[in-house]
């Protein structure tokens, strides 16, 4: 059985680095279990969060929802697309219409094969991210925004990602595109629900775990 892991919120705190004790334990666990990583972030961010040893020990690291594949730190495959002026303007209108008051910049971030859209912005610190996460949990802003994007541009797919973001990619270029390369697999992610960016790849797994934190992941792994 292969094991595929989301990174942010699954192996690490949101946008943070892996716990040193968990990292040491996980590296040892990887010696007897084939591990693949699949993140919405780019490879540089995954490397920052997990460290070189874990990334190098993984069979493959799929970045940007599977639109970039790395083996041993080397890019072996990638796909990309660019938003049109109309699509970009639509996102800016959504940003302007949000009543959430905090803006920290980097609201539309281009990665290989996808864009990450965030009302609070990628410049948000931990406190700002928590404020938006709690606001969104009550108001459901991100699912509403994602649905508006999907309805307006049916050839795109927008899904809730992490604590503050929305991932946007060409329809079909989501995390599930890696399934044929890693089957059979068990999947671990923190957004395994309809509209979340872990949902499609989890549905193709032999088994999946919708975890709430890296601590939850660790508890499950200790039982395997």
N, C-alpha and C positions, 0 to 999 in steps of 0.2 A: 504494500500500500504506500502510495506517495502522500505527502503532507504539504498542503499549500496554505500559506499564511498571508493575510493582509498585514500591514506593518503598523500604521498609525492607529492607536487605540486598541490594537490586538497584541502586538509584541512590545509596544512602547506607550508611554503616556502621549496624549495628543501633542504632536509637533515636538516631542521631547526625545531624549536618548534612553536607550534600554537600561533597565536597572542592572548594575554590575553583577549582583549575585545571580539574577535570572540569566544574564548573558553567559556567565560561566557554566551554569547548569544546562542551558539550551545548546551551547556548543558541544557539550558532552553527549547530549541526546541526539544531536545531528549525526554523530558517528555511526549510529545504528538505525537511523530513520532517514530516508531520502526526503529532503526539504526543498521546496520552491517558495519564493517570495513573490507576492503580487501586490503592488502598491499603486495608488493613484498619483503619488508624488514622482518626481524625476529621480534618476539614479543617485545624483549628488546628495539629495535629501535623505534617501534611504541609507546611503553610506554614512552620513553624519549621524543618523539615528541608531543604526545597528553596529557600525564599526566594520572595518575591513575584513576581519577574520570571519564573522558570520556571513557577510556577503560572498566572500570567496568560497566558503564551505557549502553554500547552497548550490543545488544542481543548476538552477537558473534564477536570475532576478528579473522579473517582469515589471517594468516601470511604466508609468503613465497609463494605467489600466490595461497593460499588455501591448501597448503600441510601441514599446521598445524592449528588446530582450538582451540581457547581458549574461555572459558566461565568463567567470574568472575576471570580472571587471571590464571586459571588452564588449562593445556593442556589436551584436551579430545580426540584428534585424530591427528595422523601425519603419513606421508609417507616420504620415503627418497630414494636417490640413490647416487651412487658415479661415478664420471668420470673415465673412463679407462685411462691407460697410453697414448694410442693413441689419445684419445679425448683431454687430457690435453696438449699433445705436439702440437696438431693442434691449440689450443688457444694461446699457447706461440708463435707459428709461426705468427699468426695474429697480436699479440702484437708487435713482432719484426719488422714486415713489415709496421706498421703504421708510416707515416711521422710526426705525431704530436710529438713535441719534449719533452713535459713535462711528467715525470714519478714520481709518488709519492708513489708507493708500493701498496700492497693488490690489485693486478690486477685480481685475480681469487679467489672469496670468496664463500665458501661453506655455504649454509643454508639448513634447512630441506627441502628436495625435490627439491632443485634447486641450481644452481651456478649463481653468478652475475659476469660478466666479464666487466672490465672497462680499457680502454687504459690509461687514465690519472691516474686511481687508486683511491681506497677508501680513501687514505690519502690526497686527494686534498682539499685545502681550497676553500673558496667561489670564489676567483679570478680565481684560476686554473680551477674550474668547469665551470665558465662562459666562459673562453677562449676556453675550449673544446666544450662546447655547441654551441658556435658561429661557431667554426671550423666545427663541425659535421653538423650543419644546412646548411652550404654552400657545404661541400664536400659529405655529405650523407654517411659518413663512417660506421656508425652503421648499417643502413639497408643493406648495402653491406656485411658487416661481418656476420650479422645474416643469410642472404641468403646463404652465403658460408657454414656456420655451418649446416643449414637445408639440403643443397644439399649433403654434405659429410656424414652426419649422419641422415638419414631420420627418425629414431626412436626417435630423439631428436627434440625439438622445441626451437628456439631462437627468442626472441622478444625484441624490443627496450624498455628500461625501464628508467624512470626518465630523468635527464639531461645528464648523462654520461654513463649509463650502458646498458648491454644486459643481460636479464634473460634467463637461459637455464634450461630446465626441460625435463622429459620424455613426449613424445607427448601425449596430452590429460590431462596432469597434470598442466594445466594453470588455470587462475582465473575462467574460465567458469565452473570448476568442482563444484563450490558452488551454481550454479544456482538452482538446484532442492531443495536445503534446504531453499532458501530465496524467491522463486517465490510466488506471483508476486512482482516485484521490479523496482524501478527507480535507475539508476546507474549514479554516478558522477566520472569522471576520466579525466586525462590530456593527455593520450596517446590513445585516441579512434580513431585509424586509422589503416589501414592494416599494420601489422608488429609491432604494439604497444601492450604492455602487457595488456592494458585495452580493446582491441578490441573484443576479443571472449566473454567476460562476458557481454559487452555492447550489443552485438547482441541478447542476450537472454533476455534482459530487456524489460519491457513494454514501457519504455522511458529512454533515456539517455541524459546526458549533457557532452559535450566535453569542459571542462573548461580550461582556460589558467593560472589560479592562484587561491589561496584560496579566494582572494577578489571576483573573478568571482563566485565562489561557494556561497559565502555569499549573493551576489546580487540575485542569483537564489532562494536561500532558503527563502529570505524575501518575495518572491512572492508566495510561496507555503502556 
